[in-house]
């Protein structure tokens, strides 16, 4: 009998998930525009001044320069919020590039890797050179 209850519970949960997907679809979180990212970082980081920015082709990851301190800030959309990390040399473990795809390995167990798809291979190569120590 307990197996029957377990199977019924799993079927009910599967039906609820399917109904949510059917009604609302799958929403892909995005970082937004350069202006919205800048406004968010100006609220979060005192004295933040935006510099060069790259937003991934899938609009899920962005890297923006803080012109006030010449540091880079990683922004990624996860769920319904944005995760930001300052990319210092001690924090950024490795940068890899495969075509237009940049892979950033971070020394953070809660957020170990970010993948940014650049608009072109040339842009990815330029940002790879800026990110590598």
C-alpha positions as CSV (number, residue, x, y, z in Angstrom):
1,X,0.0,0.0,0.0
2,X,2.8,2.6,0.8
3,X,4.1,2.1,-2.8
4,X,0.7,3.0,-4.2
5,X,0.6,6.2,-2.1
6,X,4.1,7.1,-3.3
7,X,3.2,6.5,-6.9
8,X,0.0,8.6,-6.5
9,X,2.0,11.4,-5.0
10,X,4.6,11.4,-7.7
11,X,1.9,11.3,-10.4
12,X,0.1,14.3,-8.7
13,X,3.4,16.3,-8.6
14,X,4.1,15.5,-12.2
15,X,0.6,16.7,-13.2
16,X,1.1,20.0,-11.3
17,X,4.5,20.6,-13.0
18,X,3.0,19.8,-16.4
19,X,0.0,22.1,-15.8
20,X,2.3,25.0,-14.8
21,X,4.5,24.4,-17.9
22,X,1.4,24.3,-20.1
23,X,-0.1,27.5,-18.6
24,X,3.0,29.6,-18.2
25,X,5.6,28.0,-20.5
26,X,9.3,28.1,-19.6
27,X,10.6,31.6,-18.8
28,X,14.3,32.1,-19.5
29,X,15.7,34.7,-17.2
30,X,17.6,37.6,-18.7
31,X,20.0,40.2,-17.4
32,X,18.2,43.0,-19.2
33,X,19.7,45.9,-21.0
34,X,22.9,47.8,-20.3
35,X,20.9,50.6,-18.7
36,X,19.0,48.2,-16.3
37,X,22.3,46.4,-15.4
38,X,23.9,49.8,-14.8
39,X,21.1,51.0,-12.6
40,X,21.2,47.8,-10.5
41,X,25.0,48.0,-10.0
42,X,24.8,51.7,-9.1
43,X,22.4,50.8,-6.3
44,X,24.6,47.8,-5.2
45,X,28.1,49.2,-5.5
46,X,28.9,52.7,-4.1
47,X,30.6,54.9,-6.7
48,X,30.0,52.6,-9.6
49,X,30.5,54.1,-13.0
50,X,29.8,51.9,-16.1
51,X,32.5,51.2,-18.6
52,X,32.8,48.7,-21.4
53,X,30.1,46.0,-21.3
54,X,29.5,42.7,-23.0
55,X,26.1,41.0,-22.8
56,X,25.9,37.4,-24.0
57,X,23.9,36.5,-27.1
58,X,21.5,34.5,-24.9
59,X,21.2,37.5,-22.6
60,X,21.7,35.4,-19.5
61,X,25.3,36.6,-18.6
62,X,27.0,40.0,-18.8
63,X,30.4,41.4,-17.8
64,X,30.5,45.2,-17.1
65,X,33.5,47.3,-16.2
66,X,33.4,49.6,-13.2
67,X,35.3,52.6,-14.7
68,X,35.8,54.1,-11.2
69,X,38.0,51.2,-10.0
70,X,38.9,49.5,-13.4
71,X,37.4,46.2,-12.1
72,X,35.1,43.9,-13.9
73,X,31.7,42.7,-12.5
74,X,30.0,39.5,-13.7
75,X,26.2,39.6,-13.8
76,X,24.1,36.5,-14.4
77,X,20.3,36.0,-14.4
78,X,19.4,33.1,-12.2
79,X,15.7,32.5,-11.4
80,X,14.0,35.9,-10.8
81,X,17.1,37.8,-9.7
82,X,20.6,38.7,-10.7
83,X,23.8,37.3,-9.2
84,X,26.8,39.7,-9.3
85,X,30.4,38.9,-8.6
86,X,33.4,41.2,-8.8
87,X,36.1,39.5,-11.0
88,X,39.3,40.0,-9.2
89,X,42.5,38.0,-10.1
90,X,42.1,35.9,-7.0
91,X,38.5,35.1,-7.7
92,X,38.8,34.3,-11.4
93,X,40.5,30.9,-11.6
94,X,40.5,30.4,-15.4
95,X,39.2,31.8,-18.6
96,X,38.6,29.6,-21.6
97,X,37.3,30.3,-25.1
98,X,35.9,28.1,-27.8
99,X,34.8,30.1,-30.7
100,X,32.5,32.8,-29.4
101,X,31.9,31.0,-26.1
102,X,33.7,32.2,-23.0
103,X,33.9,30.0,-20.0
104,X,34.8,31.7,-16.7
105,X,35.8,29.4,-13.9
106,X,35.4,31.0,-10.5
107,X,36.8,30.3,-7.1
108,X,33.4,30.2,-5.5
109,X,31.8,26.9,-4.5
110,X,28.3,28.4,-4.7
111,X,28.9,29.7,-8.2
112,X,31.8,27.8,-9.9
113,X,31.3,28.6,-13.6
114,X,29.7,31.1,-15.9
115,X,29.4,30.7,-19.6
116,X,29.1,33.8,-21.8
117,X,28.3,33.5,-25.5
118,X,29.7,36.6,-27.2
119,X,28.1,38.1,-30.3
120,X,31.2,37.2,-32.4
121,X,34.4,35.3,-32.1
122,X,36.4,38.5,-32.4
123,X,34.5,40.1,-29.4
124,X,35.1,36.9,-27.4
125,X,38.8,37.0,-28.2
126,X,39.0,40.6,-27.0
127,X,37.2,39.9,-23.8
128,X,39.3,36.8,-23.2
129,X,42.4,38.9,-23.4
130,X,40.9,41.4,-20.9
131,X,39.9,38.7,-18.4
132,X,43.0,36.6,-18.4
133,X,45.6,37.7,-15.8
